[in-house]
């Protein structure tokens, strides 16, 4: 475990009434659906990290538009000892091209209807619904 939270970026992409999710292979949230993303590399901006991770995990090309929110992922082991602390910055991205294909550290990549994400949170990372709501609200205002 590190002494500080680990910064990471999420790529949040809305297409009509759908959002792109991936099934994570690694901890935290292994086996759960969430937004494509990963650790921010040294010298990389949050926006660059979101676009890079999206392309690495799904093959989708996109442009980062705006920061939506941040999410803390703090996990403890069964004895209460801190195992992971990530600060995930959710970045709203605009689709450019590509068809989602799972790669890198994800096993699946699919478009999900917004209503299905909200109505059935099972199998998804804890903040997916909240971030999806914010993304849909932002894209409807524009």
SVG drawing of the C-alpha trace seen along z (x, -y; Angstrom):
<svg xmlns="http://www.w3.org/2000/svg" viewBox="-35 -24 41 35">
<polyline fill="none" stroke="black" stroke-width="0.4" points="0.0,0.0 1.2,-3.5 1.4,-6.3 -0.9,-8.6 -4.0,-8.2 -3.3,-7.1 -4.7,-9.5 -6.6,-8.0 -8.8,-9.1 -12.2,-7.7 -13.4,-8.2 -17.2,-8.8 -18.7,-8.7 -22.4,-9.2 -23.8,-8.2 -27.5,-9.0 -29.0,-7.3 -26.1,-4.9 -22.8,-5.0 -19.7,-2.9 -18.7,-0.5 -16.0,2.1 -15.7,5.1 -12.6,4.7 -10.1,7.5 -8.0,6.1 -8.6,4.8 -10.2,2.8 -13.6,3.6 -12.4,6.8 -15.4,8.4 -17.5,5.3 -18.7,3.0 -17.3,-0.6 -16.0,-3.4 -12.8,-2.8 -9.9,-4.3 -6.7,-3.9 -3.7,-5.6 -2.5,-8.9 1.1,-8.7 3.8,-11.2 3.6,-14.3 0.2,-13.4 -2.9,-15.6 -6.1,-14.1 -7.7,-14.7 -4.8,-13.0 -5.0,-10.0 -8.8,-9.6 -8.4,-9.5 -5.3,-7.2 -7.0,-4.7 -10.2,-4.7 -8.2,-3.9 -6.1,-1.3 -9.0,0.5 -11.6,0.3 -10.0,-0.9 -12.3,-3.9 -10.9,-7.3 -12.3,-10.3 -11.7,-13.8 -11.8,-14.9 -14.4,-17.6 -14.7,-18.4 -14.3,-17.1 -17.5,-15.8 -16.6,-14.9 -14.2,-12.9 -14.8,-9.6 -12.8,-8.2 -12.3,-4.4 -11.2,-3.5 -11.0,0.2 -10.0,2.0 -9.2,5.6 -11.2,7.8 -9.2,6.5 -9.9,2.9 -6.4,2.2 -6.4,-0.2 -5.6,1.7 -6.4,-0.8 -7.1,-4.5 -7.7,-5.8 -9.0,-9.3 -10.8,-8.9 -11.4,-12.0 -14.3,-11.4 -13.8,-13.1 -16.7,-13.6 -15.4,-12.5 -16.8,-13.0 -16.8,-10.0 -14.6,-10.3 -14.4,-6.8 -14.2,-3.0 -16.2,0.0 -15.6,1.1 -13.3,4.1 -12.0,5.2 -8.3,4.9 -5.6,4.2 -7.0,4.9 -10.7,5.4 -12.6,8.5 -15.6,6.8 -16.5,3.4 -20.2,2.6 -22.6,-0.3 -25.3,-0.3 -28.6,-2.1 -28.7,-4.8 -32.0,-3.5 -30.5,0.0 -27.5,-1.4 -29.8,-3.4 -32.5,-0.7 -30.0,2.2 -26.8,1.2 -25.8,4.8 -22.6,5.9 -21.4,2.3 -18.7,0.3 -20.3,-1.7 -20.2,-5.2 -21.2,-4.2 -24.8,-5.3 -24.0,-8.7 -21.4,-9.5 -23.8,-8.3 -26.5,-10.7 -24.1,-13.6 -22.9,-12.8 -26.5,-12.5 -27.5,-15.8 -24.5,-17.6 -25.1,-16.3 -28.8,-17.1 -28.1,-20.7 -25.8,-21.2"/>
</svg>
